[in-house]
Structure formats: C-alpha cells, structure tokens
Amino acid sequence: SPNTSAIKTSDEEPWKDYRPGGYHPVPIGETFSDGRYLVVCKLGWNHLSTVWLVR
C-alpha cells in the first residue's frame, strides 16, 4: 500500500483515478530500474500525466 501522506493533498488528482489504466501511486523514496532512479518529490500533475523529480 502506498504512503498516501507523501503524495496526496486536497488540490491533487482524485484517489479514484489511481487504478489500472489510470495513475500509478508513487511513494517518495521509491526506486525504479534496479535502483537507478530514486523518487525525490512530485513536481505537478494534470489530467494526462504526473511529473516527478527523480535522481
């Protein structure tokens, strides 16, 4: 289960949109590609995408 406090505020995308075919919940600190990318923070979103800062 994602750490919802890390990614959700009242002015962000609705939780009902987090589903297969919709948004994917990404907790701060999650890594991708065998640790190559570390999620630092969420920069923004719209109805087509979410933008994350990774390093």
Distance bins in CASP14 RR format, pairs under 12 A and 6 or more apart:
PFRMAT RR
TARGET T0000
AUTHOR 0000-0000-0000
RMODE 2
METHOD distances of the structure
MODEL  1
1 18 0 0 0 0 0 1 0 0 0 0 0
1 25 0 0 0 0 1 0 0 0 0 0 0
1 27 0 0 0 0 1 0 0 0 0 0 0
2 8 0 0 0 0 1 0 0 0 0 0 0
2 15 0 0 0 0 0 1 0 0 0 0 0
2 18 0 0 0 0 1 0 0 0 0 0 0
2 23 0 0 0 0 0 1 0 0 0 0 0
2 24 0 0 0 0 1 0 0 0 0 0 0
2 25 1 1 0 0 0 0 0 0 0 0 0
2 26 1 0 0 1 0 0 0 0 0 0 0
2 27 1 0 1 0 0 0 0 0 0 0 0
2 28 0 0 0 0 1 0 0 0 0 0 0
2 29 0 0 0 0 0 1 0 0 0 0 0
2 30 0 0 0 0 1 0 0 0 0 0 0
2 39 0 0 0 0 0 1 0 0 0 0 0
3 25 0 0 0 0 1 0 0 0 0 0 0
3 26 0 0 0 0 1 0 0 0 0 0 0
3 27 1 0 1 0 0 0 0 0 0 0 0
3 28 1 0 0 1 0 0 0 0 0 0 0
3 29 0 0 0 0 1 0 0 0 0 0 0
3 30 0 0 0 0 1 0 0 0 0 0 0
3 39 0 0 0 0 0 1 0 0 0 0 0
4 12 0 0 0 0 0 1 0 0 0 0 0
4 15 1 0 0 1 0 0 0 0 0 0 0
4 18 0 0 0 0 1 0 0 0 0 0 0
4 25 1 0 0 1 0 0 0 0 0 0 0
4 26 0 0 0 0 0 1 0 0 0 0 0
4 27 0 0 0 0 1 0 0 0 0 0 0
4 28 0 0 0 0 0 1 0 0 0 0 0
5 25 0 0 0 0 0 1 0 0 0 0 0
5 27 0 0 0 0 1 0 0 0 0 0 0
5 28 0 0 0 0 1 0 0 0 0 0 0
6 12 0 0 0 0 0 1 0 0 0 0 0
6 25 0 0 0 0 1 0 0 0 0 0 0
6 26 0 0 0 0 1 0 0 0 0 0 0
6 27 1 0 1 0 0 0 0 0 0 0 0
6 28 1 0 1 0 0 0 0 0 0 0 0
6 29 0 0 0 0 1 0 0 0 0 0 0
6 30 0 0 0 0 1 0 0 0 0 0 0
6 39 0 0 0 0 1 0 0 0 0 0 0
6 40 0 0 0 0 0 1 0 0 0 0 0
6 41 0 0 0 0 1 0 0 0 0 0 0
6 42 0 0 0 0 1 0 0 0 0 0 0
6 52 0 0 0 0 0 1 0 0 0 0 0
7 13 0 0 0 0 1 0 0 0 0 0 0
7 15 0 0 0 0 0 1 0 0 0 0 0
7 18 0 0 0 0 1 0 0 0 0 0 0
7 23 0 0 0 0 1 0 0 0 0 0 0
7 24 0 0 0 0 0 1 0 0 0 0 0
7 25 1 0 0 1 0 0 0 0 0 0 0
7 26 1 0 0 1 0 0 0 0 0 0 0
7 27 1 0 0 1 0 0 0 0 0 0 0
7 28 1 0 0 1 0 0 0 0 0 0 0
7 29 0 0 0 0 0 1 0 0 0 0 0
7 30 0 0 0 0 1 0 0 0 0 0 0
7 39 0 0 0 0 1 0 0 0 0 0 0
7 41 0 0 0 0 1 0 0 0 0 0 0
7 42 1 0 0 1 0 0 0 0 0 0 0
7 43 0 0 0 0 0 1 0 0 0 0 0
7 44 0 0 0 0 0 1 0 0 0 0 0
7 45 0 0 0 0 1 0 0 0 0 0 0
7 50 0 0 0 0 1 0 0 0 0 0 0
7 52 0 0 0 0 1 0 0 0 0 0 0
8 14 0 0 0 0 1 0 0 0 0 0 0
8 15 1 0 0 1 0 0 0 0 0 0 0
8 17 0 0 0 0 0 1 0 0 0 0 0
8 18 0 0 0 0 1 0 0 0 0 0 0
8 23 0 0 0 0 0 1 0 0 0 0 0
8 25 0 0 0 0 1 0 0 0 0 0 0
8 26 0 0 0 0 0 1 0 0 0 0 0
8 27 0 0 0 0 0 1 0 0 0 0 0
8 28 0 0 0 0 0 1 0 0 0 0 0
8 42 0 0 0 0 1 0 0 0 0 0 0
8 45 0 0 0 0 0 1 0 0 0 0 0
8 50 0 0 0 0 0 1 0 0 0 0 0
9 15 0 0 0 0 0 1 0 0 0 0 0
9 42 0 0 0 0 1 0 0 0 0 0 0
9 44 0 0 0 0 0 1 0 0 0 0 0
9 45 0 0 0 0 0 1 0 0 0 0 0
11 42 0 0 0 0 0 1 0 0 0 0 0
11 44 0 0 0 0 0 1 0 0 0 0 0
11 45 0 0 0 0 1 0 0 0 0 0 0
12 18 0 0 0 0 0 1 0 0 0 0 0
12 23 0 0 0 0 1 0 0 0 0 0 0
12 25 0 0 0 0 0 1 0 0 0 0 0
12 42 0 0 0 0 1 0 0 0 0 0 0
12 43 0 0 0 0 0 1 0 0 0 0 0
12 44 0 0 0 0 1 0 0 0 0 0 0
12 45 1 0 0 1 0 0 0 0 0 0 0
12 46 0 0 0 0 0 1 0 0 0 0 0
12 47 0 0 0 0 0 1 0 0 0 0 0
12 50 0 0 0 0 1 0 0 0 0 0 0
13 19 0 0 0 0 0 1 0 0 0 0 0
13 22 0 0 0 0 1 0 0 0 0 0 0
13 23 1 0 1 0 0 0 0 0 0 0 0
13 24 0 0 0 0 0 1 0 0 0 0 0
13 25 0 0 0 0 0 1 0 0 0 0 0
13 26 0 0 0 0 0 1 0 0 0 0 0
13 42 0 0 0 0 0 1 0 0 0 0 0
13 44 0 0 0 0 1 0 0 0 0 0 0
13 45 1 0 1 0 0 0 0 0 0 0 0
13 46 0 0 0 0 1 0 0 0 0 0 0
13 47 1 0 0 1 0 0 0 0 0 0 0
13 48 0 0 0 0 0 1 0 0 0 0 0
13 49 0 0 0 0 0 1 0 0 0 0 0
13 50 1 0 0 1 0 0 0 0 0 0 0
13 51 0 0 0 0 0 1 0 0 0 0 0
14 22 0 0 0 0 0 1 0 0 0 0 0
14 23 0 0 0 0 1 0 0 0 0 0 0
14 45 0 0 0 0 0 1 0 0 0 0 0
14 47 0 0 0 0 0 1 0 0 0 0 0
15 22 0 0 0 0 0 1 0 0 0 0 0
15 23 0 0 0 0 1 0 0 0 0 0 0
15 25 0 0 0 0 1 0 0 0 0 0 0
16 22 0 0 0 0 1 0 0 0 0 0 0
16 23 0 0 0 0 1 0 0 0 0 0 0
17 23 1 0 1 0 0 0 0 0 0 0 0
17 24 0 0 0 0 0 1 0 0 0 0 0
17 25 0 0 0 0 0 1 0 0 0 0 0
17 45 0 0 0 0 1 0 0 0 0 0 0
17 46 0 0 0 0 0 1 0 0 0 0 0
17 47 0 0 0 0 1 0 0 0 0 0 0
17 48 0 0 0 0 0 1 0 0 0 0 0
17 49 0 0 0 0 0 1 0 0 0 0 0
17 50 0 0 0 0 0 1 0 0 0 0 0
18 24 1 0 0 1 0 0 0 0 0 0 0
18 25 1 0 1 0 0 0 0 0 0 0 0
18 26 0 0 0 0 1 0 0 0 0 0 0
18 45 0 0 0 0 0 1 0 0 0 0 0
18 50 0 0 0 0 0 1 0 0 0 0 0
19 25 0 0 0 0 1 0 0 0 0 0 0
22 45 0 0 0 0 0 1 0 0 0 0 0
22 47 0 0 0 0 0 1 0 0 0 0 0
22 48 0 0 0 0 0 1 0 0 0 0 0
22 49 0 0 0 0 0 1 0 0 0 0 0
22 50 0 0 0 0 0 1 0 0 0 0 0
23 42 0 0 0 0 0 1 0 0 0 0 0
23 44 0 0 0 0 0 1 0 0 0 0 0
23 45 0 0 0 0 1 0 0 0 0 0 0
23 46 0 0 0 0 0 1 0 0 0 0 0
23 47 0 0 0 0 1 0 0 0 0 0 0
23 48 0 0 0 0 0 1 0 0 0 0 0
23 49 0 0 0 0 1 0 0 0 0 0 0
23 50 1 0 0 1 0 0 0 0 0 0 0
23 52 0 0 0 0 0 1 0 0 0 0 0
24 30 0 0 0 0 0 1 0 0 0 0 0
24 32 0 0 0 0 0 1 0 0 0 0 0
24 39 0 0 0 0 0 1 0 0 0 0 0
24 45 0 0 0 0 0 1 0 0 0 0 0
24 49 0 0 0 0 0 1 0 0 0 0 0
24 50 0 0 0 0 1 0 0 0 0 0 0
24 52 0 0 0 0 0 1 0 0 0 0 0
25 39 0 0 0 0 0 1 0 0 0 0 0
25 42 0 0 0 0 0 1 0 0 0 0 0
25 50 0 0 0 0 1 0 0 0 0 0 0
25 52 0 0 0 0 0 1 0 0 0 0 0
26 32 0 0 0 0 1 0 0 0 0 0 0
26 37 0 0 0 0 0 1 0 0 0 0 0
26 38 0 0 0 0 0 1 0 0 0 0 0
26 39 1 0 1 0 0 0 0 0 0 0 0
26 40 0 0 0 0 0 1 0 0 0 0 0
26 41 0 0 0 0 0 1 0 0 0 0 0
26 42 1 0 0 1 0 0 0 0 0 0 0
26 43 0 0 0 0 0 1 0 0 0 0 0
26 44 0 0 0 0 0 1 0 0 0 0 0
26 45 0 0 0 0 0 1 0 0 0 0 0
26 50 1 0 0 1 0 0 0 0 0 0 0
26 51 0 0 0 0 0 1 0 0 0 0 0
26 52 1 0 0 1 0 0 0 0 0 0 0
26 53 0 0 0 0 0 1 0 0 0 0 0
26 54 0 0 0 0 1 0 0 0 0 0 0
27 38 0 0 0 0 0 1 0 0 0 0 0
27 39 1 0 0 1 0 0 0 0 0 0 0
27 40 0 0 0 0 0 1 0 0 0 0 0
27 41 0 0 0 0 0 1 0 0 0 0 0
27 42 0 0 0 0 0 1 0 0 0 0 0
27 52 0 0 0 0 0 1 0 0 0 0 0
28 38 0 0 0 0 1 0 0 0 0 0 0
28 39 1 0 1 0 0 0 0 0 0 0 0
28 40 1 0 0 1 0 0 0 0 0 0 0
28 41 1 0 0 1 0 0 0 0 0 0 0
28 42 1 0 0 1 0 0 0 0 0 0 0
28 52 0 0 0 0 1 0 0 0 0 0 0
28 53 0 0 0 0 1 0 0 0 0 0 0
28 54 0 0 0 0 0 1 0 0 0 0 0
29 35 0 0 0 0 0 1 0 0 0 0 0
29 37 0 0 0 0 0 1 0 0 0 0 0
29 38 1 0 1 0 0 0 0 0 0 0 0
29 39 1 0 1 0 0 0 0 0 0 0 0
29 40 1 0 0 1 0 0 0 0 0 0 0
29 41 0 0 0 0 1 0 0 0 0 0 0
29 42 0 0 0 0 0 1 0 0 0 0 0
29 52 0 0 0 0 0 1 0 0 0 0 0
29 53 0 0 0 0 0 1 0 0 0 0 0
29 54 0 0 0 0 1 0 0 0 0 0 0
29 55 0 0 0 0 0 1 0 0 0 0 0
30 37 0 0 0 0 1 0 0 0 0 0 0
30 38 1 0 0 1 0 0 0 0 0 0 0
30 39 1 0 1 0 0 0 0 0 0 0 0
30 40 0 0 0 0 0 1 0 0 0 0 0
30 41 0 0 0 0 0 1 0 0 0 0 0
30 42 0 0 0 0 0 1 0 0 0 0 0
30 52 0 0 0 0 1 0 0 0 0 0 0
30 54 0 0 0 0 1 0 0 0 0 0 0
31 37 1 0 0 1 0 0 0 0 0 0 0
31 38 1 0 1 0 0 0 0 0 0 0 0
31 39 1 0 0 1 0 0 0 0 0 0 0
31 40 0 0 0 0 0 1 0 0 0 0 0
31 52 0 0 0 0 0 1 0 0 0 0 0
31 54 0 0 0 0 1 0 0 0 0 0 0
31 55 0 0 0 0 0 1 0 0 0 0 0
32 38 0 0 0 0 1 0 0 0 0 0 0
32 39 1 0 0 1 0 0 0 0 0 0 0
32 52 0 0 0 0 1 0 0 0 0 0 0
32 54 1 0 0 1 0 0 0 0 0 0 0
32 55 0 0 0 0 0 1 0 0 0 0 0
33 39 0 0 0 0 0 1 0 0 0 0 0
33 54 0 0 0 0 1 0 0 0 0 0 0
35 54 0 0 0 0 0 1 0 0 0 0 0
35 55 0 0 0 0 0 1 0 0 0 0 0
36 54 0 0 0 0 1 0 0 0 0 0 0
36 55 0 0 0 0 1 0 0 0 0 0 0
37 52 0 0 0 0 1 0 0 0 0 0 0
37 53 0 0 0 0 0 1 0 0 0 0 0
37 54 1 0 1 0 0 0 0 0 0 0 0
37 55 1 0 0 1 0 0 0 0 0 0 0
38 52 0 0 0 0 0 1 0 0 0 0 0
38 53 0 0 0 0 1 0 0 0 0 0 0
38 54 1 0 0 1 0 0 0 0 0 0 0
38 55 1 0 1 0 0 0 0 0 0 0 0
39 50 0 0 0 0 0 1 0 0 0 0 0
39 51 0 0 0 0 0 1 0 0 0 0 0
39 52 1 0 1 0 0 0 0 0 0 0 0
39 53 1 0 0 1 0 0 0 0 0 0 0
39 54 1 0 1 0 0 0 0 0 0 0 0
39 55 0 0 0 0 1 0 0 0 0 0 0
40 51 0 0 0 0 0 1 0 0 0 0 0
40 52 1 0 0 1 0 0 0 0 0 0 0
40 53 1 0 1 0 0 0 0 0 0 0 0
40 54 1 0 0 1 0 0 0 0 0 0 0
40 55 1 0 1 0 0 0 0 0 0 0 0
41 50 0 0 0 0 0 1 0 0 0 0 0
41 51 0 0 0 0 0 1 0 0 0 0 0
41 52 1 0 0 1 0 0 0 0 0 0 0
41 53 1 0 1 0 0 0 0 0 0 0 0
41 54 0 0 0 0 1 0 0 0 0 0 0
41 55 0 0 0 0 0 1 0 0 0 0 0
42 49 0 0 0 0 0 1 0 0 0 0 0
42 50 1 0 0 1 0 0 0 0 0 0 0
42 51 1 0 0 1 0 0 0 0 0 0 0
42 52 1 0 1 0 0 0 0 0 0 0 0
42 53 1 0 0 1 0 0 0 0 0 0 0
42 54 0 0 0 0 0 1 0 0 0 0 0
43 49 0 0 0 0 0 1 0 0 0 0 0
43 50 0 0 0 0 1 0 0 0 0 0 0
43 51 1 0 1 0 0 0 0 0 0 0 0
43 52 1 0 0 1 0 0 0 0 0 0 0
43 53 1 0 1 0 0 0 0 0 0 0 0
43 54 0 0 0 0 0 1 0 0 0 0 0
44 50 1 0 0 1 0 0 0 0 0 0 0
44 51 1 0 1 0 0 0 0 0 0 0 0
44 52 0 0 0 0 1 0 0 0 0 0 0
44 53 0 0 0 0 1 0 0 0 0 0 0
45 51 1 0 0 1 0 0 0 0 0 0 0
45 52 0 0 0 0 1 0 0 0 0 0 0
END
